[in-house]
Amino acid sequence: MNKDPTTANDPNPDLEFTTLQLGVSGSRFEVWRTNLIYAMPIVQHIANPGFYAGNFNQYVSAWSASLFDTRYGGGPNGSNFLRTVTNTNTLISELEGKPEQVNRLAATRIMRVLTFQRLTDVYGDIPYFEAGKGTLEGEFTPHYTQQDSIYRDLHDELRGAVDQFDASQPTFGGADLFFGGDVEQWKRFANSLQLRLALRLVKVRPDLAQSWAEEAVRADGGVMKSIDDDAYVSHETGPSGGPAGFNTNANSEVMQNFPGQWLSETFVDWLQDKADPRLTEYGVLAPEGLDGTLVEDPAQQRGLPNGFDNNELADSDEYTDDLDQYTRIHPNLRGLDAPMFFQTYAEVELMLAEAKVRGWNVPGSAEAHYEDGVRAAMNSITRYGDDTSVSESEVGQYLSDNPLPGGKEARLRAINNQYWAATFFNGIESWSNWRRSGYPELTPAPEEGDTGGELIRRLDYPQSERDLNGDNYQEARERQNISQSDRLTARVWWDCGAYAEQCAE
């Protein structure tokens, strides 16, 4: 008789999977803190003269821990929607051992890889093999797994998932917000994620990086073939946006309610130097505010310098504290129904270009992959709406003016600078690729903050882990040589961290 009338008695895998994908896309709470406050300013896509910690090399405990808190525990409100680690494990346990559910199971395993890669790239060693099993197995104090072991298992999960797909069995269909249940697209996404895993390892395991990359392009289904394979969530506005804005784009929720994001001077200068047509698609000068007249002349755009607060801007001979004189993120990119990208065909083509430059056995030429990657990056922004686009003639002129140069290092620089431009708004990925590649060549902001002036290379764990999972928390910190003074600068394993056996940096 004692039944909760608000809880479903029989699990609905389709609903659970949609919820999982929206949870990975995230809520305003952790997306604001992890992406907009930390990752995007660190990699100098955006700047903020007020309180954005990544702009000033600062440690703010709750902000640094926000992605960890939400993905494992649901965040400050304990939202079940955001507990993606627990939700993936629960859904996997419901689907395992059922032959008719193999496609749903395989797609869920791939989503699990996406969730954990983002977590480990931000924090390093994290609870992995024992994580999210509190409800299932009563494990509430999970050990932290070393990142090298996590990466190996993520690779194995992707290979197992691709092998598991069976076109004769049902899929999530319309409940799948990424690919509508298309099995072949899921295979290409999994193989493309493996290519991303591979490139992460170029400094610490170049042999494994090459092996995984070559395996990914040869695997069943291959890698992404066009922008139709982009992995993203299309959001909806609706009257309320769903529970706590869950159906709306979290970046946009922040930007509409707290419009304190300007394009970084570093980013604007780079785009202007290359006469990049994306400049006025990404940003716009708004001297009368975003609701007034917008100045879309590329030559008049001006980026806000990273690391300057309002007082420093006012005291500077070079800058001004009139923030209306700096380029803001374009209103077209701020819609509550804007897409949230996780991996794109553009990224895949640029990674293939790098693979060719490194001499790996992947098909095509570095030049062709580079051009296809740049073209795809410019074409993908049309997903923000009809008013956001780059014409084919502009793309052609850009590639003519900015071809892939000669020389290995110059090629790697050009490819990864383009990756930086292509991953605008996907701050975790852009920041991670900068750490492993060294490009773009960023000059730290003139603010020592809590890093001694160094750029931030990881975020730190929640203080609650010290209190509730203390032994495992402390073991992980000691293994990675993380002290209070370098909790933002200690490197993760693939970035030549403490227990990396080699470093090709």
C-alpha positions as CSV (number, residue, x, y, z in Angstrom):
1,M,0.0,0.0,0.0
2,N,3.0,2.3,0.7
3,K,3.6,3.5,-2.9
4,D,4.9,6.9,-4.0
5,P,2.3,8.2,-6.4
6,T,4.9,10.5,-8.0
7,T,7.3,7.7,-8.9
8,A,7.0,5.3,-11.8
9,N,6.9,1.6,-10.7
10,D,8.2,0.3,-14.1
11,P,11.3,2.0,-15.5
12,N,10.9,3.6,-19.0
13,P,14.3,3.2,-20.8
14,D,13.3,5.8,-23.5
15,L,12.5,8.4,-20.9
16,E,15.5,7.6,-18.9
17,F,17.8,8.0,-22.0
18,T,16.3,11.4,-22.9
19,T,16.8,12.5,-19.4
20,L,20.4,11.2,-19.4
21,Q,21.2,13.2,-22.6
22,L,19.7,16.4,-21.2
23,G,21.6,15.8,-18.0
24,V,24.9,15.6,-19.9
25,S,23.9,18.9,-21.6
26,G,23.6,20.2,-18.1
27,S,21.9,22.9,-16.1
28,R,22.6,26.5,-15.5
29,F,24.4,25.8,-12.2
30,E,27.3,23.7,-13.3
31,V,27.5,24.9,-17.0
32,W,27.8,28.5,-15.8
33,R,30.6,27.6,-13.4
34,T,32.5,25.0,-15.3
35,N,32.1,26.3,-18.9
36,L,31.6,30.1,-18.6
37,I,33.3,31.0,-15.4
38,Y,36.3,28.6,-15.8
39,A,37.0,26.8,-19.1
40,M,36.1,29.5,-21.7
41,P,38.1,32.3,-19.9
42,I,41.0,30.0,-19.3
43,V,41.3,29.2,-23.0
44,Q,40.6,32.9,-23.7
45,H,37.4,32.5,-25.7
46,I,35.7,35.0,-23.4
47,A,36.6,37.5,-20.7
48,N,34.8,39.1,-17.8
49,P,36.1,42.0,-15.6
50,G,34.0,41.0,-12.6
51,F,34.1,37.6,-10.9
52,Y,34.8,34.9,-13.5
53,A,37.5,32.8,-11.7
54,G,39.1,31.5,-14.9
55,N,39.7,35.0,-16.0
56,F,41.8,35.8,-12.9
57,N,43.4,32.4,-12.1
58,Q,41.3,32.1,-9.0
59,Y,40.2,29.1,-6.9
60,V,36.6,29.2,-5.8
61,S,35.7,25.9,-4.1
62,A,32.0,25.5,-5.1
63,W,32.6,26.7,-8.7
64,S,35.6,24.4,-9.2
65,A,33.7,21.4,-7.8
66,S,30.4,22.1,-9.6
67,L,30.7,19.6,-12.4
68,F,31.9,16.8,-10.0
69,D,29.1,17.7,-7.6
70,T,26.3,17.6,-10.2
71,R,27.4,14.5,-12.2
72,Y,27.9,12.4,-9.1
73,G,25.4,13.9,-6.7
74,G,23.0,16.1,-8.6
75,G,24.5,19.4,-7.4
76,P,23.4,21.6,-4.5
77,N,19.8,20.6,-4.9
78,G,20.5,17.0,-5.4
79,S,18.7,16.9,-8.8
80,N,18.2,13.4,-10.0
81,F,18.3,14.7,-13.6
82,L,21.9,15.7,-13.3
83,R,23.2,12.6,-11.6
84,T,24.4,11.3,-15.0
85,V,27.0,8.8,-13.5
86,T,24.2,7.1,-11.4
87,N,21.7,7.4,-14.2
88,T,23.9,5.7,-16.8
89,N,24.8,2.9,-14.4
90,T,21.1,2.4,-13.5
91,L,20.0,2.3,-17.1
92,I,22.8,-0.1,-18.1
93,S,21.8,-2.4,-15.3
94,E,18.2,-2.4,-16.6
95,L,19.2,-3.2,-20.1
96,E,22.0,-5.7,-19.7
97,G,21.2,-9.3,-20.4
98,K,18.3,-8.5,-22.7
99,P,19.1,-9.3,-26.4
100,E,16.3,-7.1,-27.7
101,Q,17.9,-4.1,-25.8
102,V,21.4,-4.3,-27.3
103,N,21.1,-1.1,-29.3
104,R,19.8,0.9,-26.3
105,L,22.5,-0.6,-24.1
106,A,25.3,0.3,-26.6
107,A,24.1,3.9,-26.9
108,T,23.9,4.2,-23.1
109,R,27.5,2.9,-22.8
110,I,28.7,5.5,-25.3
111,M,26.9,8.2,-23.3
112,R,28.7,6.9,-20.2
113,V,32.0,7.3,-22.0
114,L,31.2,10.9,-22.9
115,T,30.2,11.7,-19.3
116,F,33.3,10.2,-17.8
117,Q,35.8,11.6,-20.3
118,R,34.6,15.1,-19.5
119,L,34.9,14.5,-15.8
120,T,38.4,13.0,-15.9
121,D,39.6,15.6,-18.3
122,V,38.6,18.3,-15.8
123,Y,39.7,16.6,-12.6
124,G,42.2,13.9,-13.3
125,D,41.7,10.7,-11.2
126,I,38.1,10.3,-10.3
127,P,35.7,7.7,-8.9
128,Y,35.1,5.4,-11.9
129,F,34.8,1.7,-11.5
130,E,33.0,2.0,-8.1
131,A,31.2,5.3,-8.9
132,G,27.4,5.7,-9.1
133,K,26.7,2.4,-7.3
134,G,25.4,3.7,-4.0
135,T,21.8,2.6,-4.9
136,L,22.7,-0.5,-6.8
137,E,25.4,-1.9,-4.6
138,G,25.6,0.2,-1.5
139,E,29.0,1.6,-2.4
140,F,29.0,5.2,-1.0
141,T,32.8,5.7,-0.6
142,P,34.2,4.8,-4.1
143,H,37.9,4.6,-4.8
144,Y,39.4,7.1,-7.3
145,T,40.7,5.3,-10.4
146,Q,43.9,6.5,-12.1
147,Q,43.3,8.4,-15.3
148,D,45.4,6.0,-17.4
149,S,43.2,3.1,-16.3
150,I,40.0,5.2,-16.9
151,Y,41.1,6.0,-20.5
152,R,41.9,2.3,-21.2
153,D,38.4,1.3,-20.0
154,L,36.7,4.1,-22.0
155,H,38.4,2.7,-25.1
156,D,37.3,-0.8,-24.3
157,E,33.7,0.5,-23.7
158,L,33.6,2.2,-27.0
159,R,34.8,-0.9,-28.8
160,G,32.4,-3.1,-27.0
161,A,29.5,-0.8,-27.7
162,V,30.2,-0.6,-31.5
163,D,30.4,-4.4,-31.6
164,Q,27.1,-4.7,-29.8
165,F,24.9,-2.8,-32.2
166,D,22.4,-4.9,-34.1
167,A,20.4,-3.2,-36.9
168,S,17.7,-5.8,-36.5
169,Q,16.8,-4.8,-32.9
170,P,14.9,-1.7,-31.7
171,T,16.5,1.6,-30.8
172,F,15.6,4.6,-28.7
173,G,14.1,6.2,-31.8
174,G,12.7,9.6,-31.2
175,A,13.8,9.5,-27.5
176,D,17.4,9.8,-28.7
177,L,18.1,13.5,-28.9
178,F,21.5,13.0,-30.7
179,F,20.7,10.7,-33.6
180,G,17.1,9.6,-33.5
181,G,18.1,6.0,-32.9
182,D,20.3,5.8,-36.0
183,V,22.7,2.9,-35.3
184,E,25.2,3.9,-38.0
185,Q,25.5,7.4,-36.6
186,W,26.0,6.0,-33.1
187,K,28.9,3.8,-34.4
188,R,30.5,6.8,-36.1
189,F,30.1,8.9,-32.9
190,A,31.7,6.1,-30.8
191,N,34.7,5.8,-33.2
192,S,35.0,9.6,-33.3
193,L,35.1,9.7,-29.5
194,Q,37.9,7.1,-29.6
195,L,39.8,9.3,-32.0
196,R,39.5,12.1,-29.4
197,L,40.8,9.7,-26.7
198,A,43.7,8.9,-28.9
199,L,44.8,12.4,-29.6
200,R,44.7,13.2,-25.8
201,L,47.6,10.7,-25.3
202,V,50.1,12.2,-27.8
203,K,52.4,13.5,-24.9
204,V,52.3,10.5,-22.6
205,R,51.6,7.4,-24.8
206,P,52.2,8.4,-28.5
207,D,52.3,4.7,-29.4
208,L,48.9,4.1,-28.0
209,A,47.6,7.3,-29.4
210,Q,48.6,6.2,-32.9
211,S,47.2,2.7,-32.4
212,W,43.8,3.9,-31.1
213,A,43.5,6.5,-33.9
214,E,44.2,4.0,-36.7
215,E,41.8,1.5,-35.1
216,A,39.0,4.2,-34.9
217,V,39.1,5.1,-38.6
218,R,39.2,1.4,-39.6
219,A,36.4,0.3,-37.2
220,D,32.9,-0.7,-38.3
221,G,31.1,2.5,-39.4
222,G,34.3,4.6,-39.4
223,V,34.2,8.2,-38.0
224,M,31.9,11.1,-38.7
225,K,31.4,11.8,-42.4
226,S,29.5,15.1,-42.5
227,I,28.0,17.8,-40.2
228,D,24.9,15.6,-40.2
229,D,26.8,13.4,-37.8
230,D,27.4,16.3,-35.3
231,A,26.6,15.1,-31.7
232,Y,24.5,17.8,-30.1
233,V,21.3,18.4,-28.2
234,S,18.6,20.7,-29.7
235,H,16.9,22.5,-26.9
236,E,13.4,23.8,-26.5
237,T,12.1,27.0,-24.9
238,G,8.6,26.1,-23.8
239,P,6.8,28.1,-21.1
240,S,9.2,27.1,-18.4
241,G,11.9,25.2,-20.2
242,G,11.1,22.1,-18.1
243,P,12.2,21.4,-14.5
244,A,14.7,24.1,-13.5
245,G,15.2,25.0,-17.1
246,F,16.3,21.5,-17.9
247,N,15.1,21.6,-21.6
248,T,16.7,24.9,-22.4
249,N,20.4,25.6,-23.3
250,A,22.2,26.2,-20.0
251,N,24.8,28.6,-21.5
252,S,22.0,30.7,-22.9
253,E,20.1,30.7,-19.6
254,V,23.2,32.4,-18.0
255,M,23.8,34.8,-20.9
256,Q,20.1,36.0,-20.9
257,N,19.9,36.5,-17.2
258,F,23.5,37.5,-16.5
259,P,24.9,39.0,-19.7
260,G,28.5,39.5,-18.6
261,Q,30.4,37.7,-21.3
262,W,32.6,39.4,-23.8
263,L,34.8,37.9,-26.5
264,S,38.4,37.7,-25.4
265,E,40.9,40.1,-26.9
266,T,43.0,37.0,-27.8
267,F,40.2,35.4,-29.7
268,V,39.1,38.6,-31.5
269,D,42.6,39.5,-32.5
270,W,43.2,36.0,-34.0
271,L,39.9,36.1,-35.9
272,Q,40.6,39.6,-37.2
273,D,44.1,38.7,-38.2
274,K,42.8,35.9,-40.4
275,A,39.8,37.9,-41.7
276,D,37.7,35.1,-40.3
277,P,34.0,35.4,-41.2
278,R,33.0,33.8,-37.9
279,L,34.0,36.9,-36.0
280,T,30.7,38.7,-36.4
281,E,28.8,35.4,-36.1
282,Y,30.3,34.7,-32.8
283,G,30.3,38.3,-31.5
284,V,29.1,41.8,-32.1
285,L,29.8,45.3,-30.8
286,A,26.7,46.5,-29.0
287,P,27.3,50.2,-27.9
288,E,23.7,50.6,-26.9
289,G,23.4,47.1,-25.3
290,L,22.3,43.9,-26.9
291,D,18.8,45.2,-27.3
292,G,19.9,48.2,-29.2
293,T,21.9,48.9,-32.4
294,L,24.4,46.2,-33.2
295,V,27.7,47.0,-35.0
296,E,28.7,44.1,-37.2
297,D,31.7,45.6,-39.0
298,P,34.6,43.2,-38.3
299,A,37.1,46.0,-38.1
300,Q,35.2,47.7,-35.2
301,Q,35.1,44.6,-33.0
302,R,37.3,44.8,-29.9
303,G,38.0,42.0,-27.5
304,L,38.1,42.4,-23.7
305,P,41.5,41.6,-22.2
306,N,41.6,38.6,-19.9
307,G,42.7,39.3,-16.3
308,F,41.7,43.0,-16.0
309,D,39.0,44.1,-13.6
310,N,37.1,47.3,-13.9
311,N,39.5,49.4,-11.9
312,E,42.5,48.1,-13.9
313,L,40.7,48.8,-17.2
314,A,40.0,52.4,-15.9
315,D,43.6,53.0,-15.0
316,S,45.0,51.6,-18.2
317,D,46.1,53.8,-21.1
318,E,45.4,51.0,-23.6
319,Y,41.9,50.0,-22.5
320,T,38.7,51.5,-21.3
321,D,36.2,50.6,-18.5
322,D,33.3,51.4,-20.8
323,L,32.3,47.8,-21.4
324,D,30.0,48.8,-24.3
325,Q,33.1,49.3,-26.3
326,Y,33.9,45.6,-26.3
327,T,32.5,42.8,-28.4
328,R,29.8,40.7,-26.7
329,I,28.7,37.2,-27.7
330,H,26.2,37.6,-30.5
331,P,22.5,37.6,-29.5
332,N,21.9,34.9,-32.2
333,L,24.0,32.5,-30.1
334,R,22.1,33.2,-26.9
335,G,18.7,31.6,-27.7
336,L,17.3,29.2,-25.1
337,D,16.7,26.8,-27.9
338,A,20.4,27.0,-29.0
339,P,22.2,23.6,-29.6
340,M,24.7,22.2,-27.1
341,F,27.5,20.5,-29.0
342,F,29.5,17.6,-27.7
343,Q,31.5,16.6,-30.7
344,T,31.4,17.7,-34.3
345,Y,32.5,16.6,-37.7
346,A,34.7,19.6,-37.9
347,E,36.7,18.4,-34.8
348,V,37.0,15.0,-36.3
349,E,38.4,16.3,-39.6
350,L,40.9,18.5,-37.8
351,M,42.0,15.5,-35.7
352,L,42.5,13.5,-38.8
353,A,44.6,16.3,-40.3
354,E,46.8,16.1,-37.2
355,A,47.0,12.4,-37.4
356,K,48.3,12.7,-41.0
357,V,50.9,15.3,-40.0
358,R,52.1,12.9,-37.3
359,G,52.6,10.3,-39.9
360,W,49.8,7.9,-38.8
361,N,48.1,5.5,-41.1
362,V,44.8,7.2,-41.7
363,P,43.2,7.9,-45.1
364,G,43.3,11.2,-47.0
365,S,45.7,14.1,-46.9
366,A,46.4,16.6,-44.1
367,E,45.5,19.4,-46.5
368,A,42.1,17.8,-47.4
369,H,41.2,17.1,-43.8
370,Y,42.2,20.6,-42.7
371,E,40.1,22.2,-45.4
372,D,37.1,19.9,-44.6
373,G,37.4,20.6,-40.9
374,V,37.5,24.4,-41.4
375,R,34.6,24.3,-43.8
376,A,32.5,22.1,-41.5
377,A,33.2,24.4,-38.5
378,M,31.9,27.3,-40.5
379,N,28.9,25.4,-41.8
380,S,27.9,24.0,-38.4
381,I,27.1,27.4,-36.9
382,T,24.0,27.5,-39.1
383,R,22.4,25.3,-36.4
384,Y,22.1,28.5,-34.3
385,G,19.5,29.7,-36.9
386,D,19.1,31.1,-40.4
387,D,20.6,34.5,-39.3
388,T,23.9,32.8,-38.3
389,S,25.8,31.6,-41.4
390,V,28.9,31.8,-43.4
391,S,28.6,31.8,-47.2
392,E,30.4,29.3,-49.4
393,S,32.3,32.1,-51.1
394,E,33.5,33.4,-47.7
395,V,34.7,29.9,-46.8
396,G,36.5,29.5,-50.1
397,Q,38.2,32.9,-49.7
398,Y,39.2,32.1,-46.1
399,L,40.8,28.8,-47.1
400,S,42.6,30.4,-49.9
401,D,44.0,33.1,-47.6
402,N,44.7,30.6,-44.7
403,P,46.0,27.4,-46.2
404,L,47.7,24.6,-44.2
405,P,51.3,25.8,-44.0
406,G,54.4,23.7,-44.5
407,G,56.5,22.2,-41.7
408,K,55.3,19.9,-39.0
409,E,55.1,22.3,-36.1
410,A,53.5,25.1,-38.2
411,R,50.9,22.6,-39.3
412,L,50.2,21.4,-35.8
413,R,49.8,25.0,-34.8
414,A,47.4,25.9,-37.6
415,I,45.3,22.7,-37.1
416,N,44.9,23.2,-33.4
417,N,44.2,26.9,-33.6
418,Q,41.4,26.0,-35.9
419,Y,40.2,23.4,-33.4
420,W,40.1,26.2,-30.8
421,A,37.9,28.3,-33.1
422,A,35.7,25.3,-33.9
423,T,35.1,24.4,-30.2
424,F,33.8,27.8,-29.2
425,F,31.2,27.3,-26.4
426,N,32.5,23.7,-25.8
427,G,34.9,25.0,-23.2
428,I,35.9,21.7,-21.6
429,E,36.9,20.3,-25.0
430,S,38.7,23.4,-26.1
431,W,40.6,23.7,-22.8
432,S,41.5,20.0,-22.9
433,N,42.8,20.2,-26.4
434,W,44.9,23.3,-25.5
435,R,46.5,21.4,-22.6
436,R,47.5,18.4,-24.7
437,S,48.5,20.3,-27.8
438,G,49.9,23.5,-26.5
439,Y,47.8,25.5,-29.1
440,P,46.8,28.2,-29.2
441,E,49.9,29.7,-27.6
442,L,48.2,31.6,-24.8
443,T,49.8,34.4,-22.8
444,P,48.7,34.1,-19.1
445,A,46.6,37.0,-18.0
446,P,48.4,39.6,-15.9
447,E,46.9,38.4,-12.6
448,E,48.7,36.0,-10.3
449,G,45.5,34.9,-8.6
450,D,45.9,31.5,-6.9
451,T,48.2,30.0,-9.5
452,G,51.2,32.3,-9.4
453,G,50.3,33.6,-12.8
454,E,50.1,30.2,-14.5
455,L,47.2,29.2,-16.6
456,I,44.8,26.8,-14.9
457,R,45.3,23.1,-15.9
458,R,42.7,21.3,-13.8
459,L,39.9,22.0,-11.4
460,D,39.8,20.7,-7.8
461,Y,37.6,18.2,-6.1
462,P,34.7,19.2,-3.8
463,Q,35.6,19.8,-0.2
464,S,32.7,17.4,0.7
465,E,34.8,14.5,-0.7
466,R,37.4,15.3,2.0
467,D,34.7,14.9,4.6
468,L,32.7,12.0,3.3
469,N,35.2,10.0,1.3
470,G,38.4,11.2,3.0
471,D,40.7,8.2,2.6
472,N,40.1,7.8,-1.1
473,Y,40.2,11.5,-1.6
474,Q,43.5,11.8,0.1
475,E,45.0,8.9,-1.7
476,A,44.1,10.4,-5.1
477,R,45.6,13.8,-4.2
478,E,48.8,12.2,-3.0
479,R,49.1,10.0,-6.1
480,Q,48.8,13.1,-8.3
481,N,51.0,15.3,-6.1
482,I,48.2,17.8,-5.6
483,S,48.8,20.2,-2.8
484,Q,46.7,23.2,-1.7
485,S,49.1,25.6,-3.5
486,D,48.9,23.8,-6.9
487,R,45.4,22.4,-6.9
488,L,44.7,24.3,-10.1
489,T,48.1,23.8,-11.8
490,A,48.9,20.1,-11.0
491,R,48.6,18.3,-14.3
492,V,46.3,15.4,-15.1
493,W,48.0,12.2,-16.4
494,W,47.7,12.8,-20.2
495,D,49.0,16.4,-19.6
496,C,52.3,14.9,-18.2
497,G,50.9,14.5,-14.7
498,A,52.6,13.1,-11.6
499,Y,52.6,9.4,-12.6
500,A,53.1,9.8,-16.3
501,E,55.9,7.5,-17.3
502,Q,57.1,9.8,-20.2
503,C,56.3,13.2,-21.6
504,A,56.8,14.2,-25.2
505,E,55.9,17.8,-24.5
